[in-house]
Amino acid sequence: MTETASMATQKVAVPAPKAPVTLTGTQKVAVVLMNMDRQRATEVMQQFTDSEAEVIALEIMQLRKVDSEIAEAIMVEFHEMTQRGGRHARGGQEFAMGLLEASFGAERSAGMMTRVATSMASKAFEFLDSSESANVLNLLDGEMPQTIALVLAHLRRDQASGVLSGMDPALRTEVARCIATMGSATPEAIRVVTESLKQRAGTIASREVIEVIGGIQPLVDILNQADAATERALLEGLEESDPALAQEVRSRMLTFVDIVKLESRDVQEILRGIDTTVLAMAMKSTSNAVTEVIRANLSERNRVVLDDEIKSLGPVRMSQVEDARASIVRAIRDMEAHGIITVQRGLDDAYVS
């Protein structure tokens, strides 16, 4: 078992019939486990931490089948397990799931498999990570809304928001609906999409991935990164085509008025990082509840400064107010994502009049 653990920290060139094949230490461990009987593999797997086991399971699922000569070379290196004859290691999702369950139990392995699945799904479209939103939009031109939704659900949220912002309003609404209602996709469906996009982008074919899950939350995450105009237009479009879905999306979104749901210390933390001019702009025409929470968490001196700033603004465009509120929402969301504050969401959200 110690030999298996040490292999995970090494990279070794493994000879193949025509050319050397370089496998990582983790891949080699995966091959060794795939060649063991289930009981022995379970005993070895139990020696790893959860995070180590998840990485190994990911490699098992991706390797699926290993050339017999490569497998034999790895088993020779792992001298305690050397056996006569060729081996044709078999991996895949079923093998990995069974090994994790046998090693860690059904409940614990379920969470591990969920994390592994998420990792594999995200890798499907990682070749787009460095692409500008405009380039992704061009790449997706002419694709079905369902295909676009599948891709956007697995891009960085800020990147996906940029793609949505550049779409024709009617297409944008349909894509948003598809993201919110999307279920799981088969490995073959994802493979077809990724290979098609990679060919169009002039890149190499992708490796096999597993199912991807859509839903309302990916759409909410994307909208929370979008500019105010895109958010408003998209929600208005959803209101027309699917009012129930629009209401569900609204209920989950982080909005400016969510500041009233925060503890005083969290509000104070947020206000410390907001420019007074931006805060004054965001408070234009806001509700009394929001105004009271903000003022209650400012020092007397800062309240005076804020009041003077509000008076000096005069009439402003609503788009300016929305942009100011959006910048504050992004600050709240960043703090929430880093665990600095906690935001309670629900269907009883109030809305700014």
C-alpha positions in Angstrom: 0.0 0.0 0.0 2.9 2.4 0.7 4.3 1.7 -2.8 0.9 2.7 -4.2 0.7 5.9 -2.2 4.3 6.9 -3.2 3.5 6.4 -6.9 0.9 9.2 -6.6 3.7 11.7 -6.1 5.8 10.7 -9.2 5.7 11.0 -12.9 7.3 8.2 -14.8 7.7 7.4 -18.6 6.1 4.0 -19.2 7.3 2.2 -22.3 4.8 1.3 -25.0 5.3 -0.7 -28.2 5.9 2.3 -30.5 6.7 5.3 -28.2 7.0 6.1 -24.5 3.8 7.1 -22.8 4.1 9.5 -19.8 1.5 8.9 -17.1 1.2 10.9 -13.9 1.6 9.2 -10.5 -2.1 9.4 -10.0 -2.8 7.7 -13.3 -0.4 4.9 -12.4 -2.1 4.4 -9.1 -5.4 4.2 -10.9 -4.0 1.5 -13.3 -2.7 -0.5 -10.3 -6.1 -0.4 -8.6 -7.9 -1.3 -11.9 -5.7 -4.5 -12.1 -6.4 -5.6 -8.5 -9.3 -7.6 -7.4 -12.0 -5.6 -5.7 -11.2 -6.6 -2.1 -7.5 -5.7 -2.4 -8.3 -2.5 -4.3 -10.8 -1.5 -1.5 -8.1 -2.1 1.1 -5.7 0.2 -0.7 -8.3 2.9 -1.5 -9.1 3.1 2.2 -5.6 4.3 2.9 -6.2 7.5 1.0 -7.9 10.7 2.2 -11.2 11.7 0.6 -9.6 14.3 -1.7 -6.9 11.8 -2.8 -9.5 9.1 -3.4 -11.6 11.5 -5.5 -8.7 12.4 -7.8 -7.9 8.7 -8.2 -11.5 7.9 -9.0 -11.5 10.7 -11.5 -8.6 9.1 -13.3 -10.2 5.6 -13.2 -13.3 7.0 -14.8 -11.3 8.8 -17.5 -8.9 5.9 -18.3 -11.6 3.3 -18.7 -9.3 0.9 -20.7 -5.5 0.8 -20.7 -3.3 -0.9 -23.3 -2.2 -4.2 -22.0 1.5 -3.5 -22.5 1.3 -0.2 -20.6 -0.7 -1.8 -17.8 1.9 -4.6 -17.6 4.8 -2.1 -17.5 3.1 -0.3 -14.6 2.5 -3.5 -12.8 6.2 -4.5 -13.2 7.2 -1.2 -11.7 4.8 -1.9 -8.9 6.9 -5.0 -8.3 4.9 -6.5 -5.4 1.9 -6.9 -7.8 3.8 -8.3 -10.8 1.9 -11.1 -12.5 2.4 -13.1 -15.6 0.5 -12.5 -18.9 -1.0 -9.4 -20.4 -3.5 -7.3 -18.5 -6.2 -5.2 -20.0 -7.3 -2.8 -17.2 -10.9 -1.7 -17.2 -12.1 1.4 -15.5 -15.1 3.7 -16.0 -17.8 5.2 -13.9 -19.3 1.9 -12.7 -15.9 0.6 -11.5 -15.0 3.9 -9.8 -18.3 4.1 -8.1 -18.2 0.5 -6.9 -14.6 1.0 -5.5 -15.5 4.2 -3.7 -18.6 2.6 -2.2 -16.8 -0.5 -1.0 -14.0 1.7 0.4 -15.9 4.4 2.1 -19.5 3.3 2.4 -22.6 4.4 0.3 -23.3 7.7 2.0 -19.8 9.0 2.0 -19.0 7.8 -1.5 -22.2 9.4 -2.9 -20.8 12.9 -2.0 -17.4 12.0 -3.3 -18.9 10.8 -6.6 -20.9 14.0 -6.9 -17.7 16.0 -6.6 -15.9 13.8 -9.1 -18.8 14.2 -11.5 -18.8 18.0 -11.2 -15.0 18.0 -11.8 -15.3 15.9 -14.9 -18.2 18.0 -16.3 -16.4 21.2 -15.8 -13.4 19.8 -17.6 -15.5 19.2 -20.7 -15.5 22.9 -21.6 -12.3 24.1 -19.9 -10.8 24.7 -23.4 -13.0 27.8 -23.4 -11.7 29.1 -20.1 -9.3 31.6 -21.7 -11.7 32.8 -24.4 -13.3 36.2 -24.3 -17.0 36.2 -24.1 -17.3 37.7 -27.5 -15.3 34.9 -29.0 -17.4 32.3 -27.2 -20.5 34.0 -28.6 -19.2 33.8 -32.1 -18.3 30.1 -31.6 -21.9 29.4 -30.5 -23.4 31.3 -33.4 -26.1 29.1 -35.1 -26.2 26.5 -32.3 -29.5 25.4 -30.8 -30.6 27.1 -27.5 -30.2 23.8 -25.7 -26.6 23.5 -26.9 -25.8 27.0 -25.9 -27.4 26.5 -22.5 -25.3 23.3 -21.9 -22.1 25.3 -22.6 -23.0 28.4 -20.6 -23.9 26.3 -17.6 -20.3 25.2 -17.3 -18.4 28.4 -18.2 -17.2 30.8 -15.5 -20.2 32.9 -14.4 -18.7 36.2 -15.5 -17.8 34.7 -18.8 -21.3 33.2 -19.3 -22.9 36.6 -18.4 -20.9 38.3 -21.0 -22.1 35.8 -23.6 -25.7 36.3 -22.6 -25.4 40.0 -22.7 -24.3 39.9 -26.4 -27.2 37.7 -27.5 -30.3 38.7 -29.4 -33.0 39.2 -26.7 -35.3 36.5 -28.0 -32.4 33.9 -28.1 -31.2 35.1 -24.7 -34.6 34.4 -23.1 -34.8 31.0 -24.6 -31.3 30.1 -23.6 -32.0 31.2 -20.0 -35.1 29.0 -20.0 -33.1 26.1 -21.2 -30.4 26.6 -18.5 -33.1 26.7 -15.8 -35.0 23.6 -17.0 -32.0 21.5 -18.1 -31.6 18.1 -16.6 -28.7 15.7 -17.1 -26.9 15.1 -20.4 -25.4 11.8 -21.4 -21.6 11.4 -21.9 -22.2 10.9 -25.6 -24.2 14.1 -25.9 -21.5 16.2 -24.2 -18.8 14.5 -26.3 -20.6 15.5 -29.5 -21.0 19.1 -28.3 -17.4 19.5 -27.1 -15.9 17.8 -30.2 -18.0 20.0 -32.5 -17.0 23.2 -30.8 -13.3 22.2 -30.6 -13.3 21.4 -34.3 -14.8 24.8 -35.0 -12.3 26.5 -32.7 -9.5 24.6 -34.3 -8.5 22.6 -31.3 -8.0 18.9 -30.7 -10.8 16.5 -29.7 -11.8 16.3 -26.1 -11.7 13.3 -23.7 -14.8 11.6 -22.5 -16.8 13.2 -19.7 -19.8 12.3 -17.7 -23.2 13.7 -17.1 -23.8 17.5 -16.6 -26.6 19.0 -14.5 -28.3 22.2 -15.3 -31.1 23.9 -13.4 -32.2 27.3 -12.0 -29.1 27.9 -9.8 -26.6 28.1 -12.7 -28.9 30.6 -14.4 -29.1 32.6 -11.1 -25.3 32.5 -10.7 -24.9 33.8 -14.3 -27.4 36.6 -13.8 -25.8 37.7 -10.6 -22.7 38.4 -12.6 -24.5 40.2 -15.4 -25.0 43.9 -15.8 -28.3 45.5 -14.7 -29.6 46.0 -18.2 -29.0 42.3 -19.2 -30.6 41.1 -15.9 -33.7 43.3 -16.4 -34.2 42.4 -20.1 -33.7 38.7 -19.5 -36.2 38.6 -16.5 -38.7 40.6 -18.5 -38.4 38.1 -21.3 -38.9 35.2 -19.0 -41.9 36.9 -17.5 -43.6 36.9 -20.9 -42.7 33.3 -21.8 -42.7 31.6 -18.4 -44.0 33.7 -15.5 -43.6 30.9 -12.9 -40.0 30.3 -13.9 -39.2 34.0 -13.8 -40.6 34.2 -10.3 -38.5 31.2 -9.2 -35.4 32.8 -10.6 -36.2 36.1 -8.9 -36.7 34.4 -5.6 -33.2 33.0 -5.7 -31.4 36.0 -7.0 -29.3 38.2 -4.8 -30.6 41.8 -4.9 -29.9 45.1 -3.4 -32.7 44.8 -0.9 -31.1 41.6 0.5 -29.0 43.9 2.6 -31.9 44.1 5.0 -31.5 40.4 5.8 -27.9 40.8 7.0 -26.6 41.0 10.5 -25.5 44.5 11.5 -21.9 43.5 11.6 -22.2 42.2 8.0 -23.8 45.4 6.8 -21.1 47.4 8.4 -18.5 45.2 6.7 -20.1 45.8 3.3 -20.5 49.6 3.8 -16.9 50.0 4.7 -15.9 49.0 1.2 -18.4 51.1 -0.8 -17.8 54.6 -2.1 -20.2 57.1 -0.7 -21.2 58.4 -4.2 -22.1 54.8 -5.3 -24.1 54.2 -2.1 -26.0 57.5 -2.5 -26.8 56.6 -6.1 -28.0 53.1 -5.1 -30.3 54.5 -2.4 -32.2 56.7 -4.8 -35.9 55.7 -4.6 -35.1 52.7 -2.4 -37.5 51.4 0.3 -37.6 52.8 3.8 -36.5 49.4 5.2 -33.3 49.5 3.1 -32.6 53.1 4.0 -33.1 52.5 7.7 -30.7 49.5 7.7 -28.0 51.4 5.9 -28.2 54.5 8.0 -28.3 52.5 11.2 -25.0 50.9 10.4 -23.2 54.1 9.5 -21.4 56.3 12.0 -23.0 59.7 12.6 -20.3 61.4 10.6 -20.8 59.1 7.7 -24.5 59.6 7.8 -24.0 63.3 7.4 -21.6 62.7 4.5 -24.1 60.3 2.8 -27.0 62.8 3.3 -25.0 65.6 1.7 -24.1 63.3 -1.2 -27.7 62.3 -1.8 -28.8 66.0 -1.9 -26.0 66.9 -4.3 -26.9 64.2 -6.8 -30.3 65.6 -7.9 -32.3 63.8 -10.5 -30.5 60.8 -12.0 -31.3 58.2 -14.6 -32.7 54.8 -13.3 -30.0 53.0 -15.3 -27.4 54.8 -13.1 -29.2 53.7 -10.0 -29.4 50.1 -11.2 -25.7 50.1 -12.1 -24.8 51.4 -8.6 -26.9 48.8 -7.0 -25.4 46.1 -9.2 -21.9 47.0 -8.0 -23.0 46.7 -4.4 -24.6 43.4 -5.1 -21.3 42.2 -6.6 -19.6 43.2 -3.4 -22.1 41.4 -1.3 -21.9 38.3 -3.4 -18.1 38.3 -3.3 -18.2 38.5 0.5 -20.8 35.7 0.7 -18.7 33.5 -1.6 -15.7 34.0 0.6 -17.7 33.2 3.7 -17.3 36.7 5.2 -21.0 37.3 5.4 -24.2 35.2 5.2 -27.2 36.1 3.1 -30.7 34.7 3.7 -32.8 34.3 0.5 -36.4 33.4 0.1 -39.7 33.9 -1.7 -40.6 36.8 0.6 -38.1 39.2 -0.8 -39.2 42.8 -1.0 -38.7 44.8 -4.2 -37.6 48.4 -4.6 -40.5 50.6 -5.8 
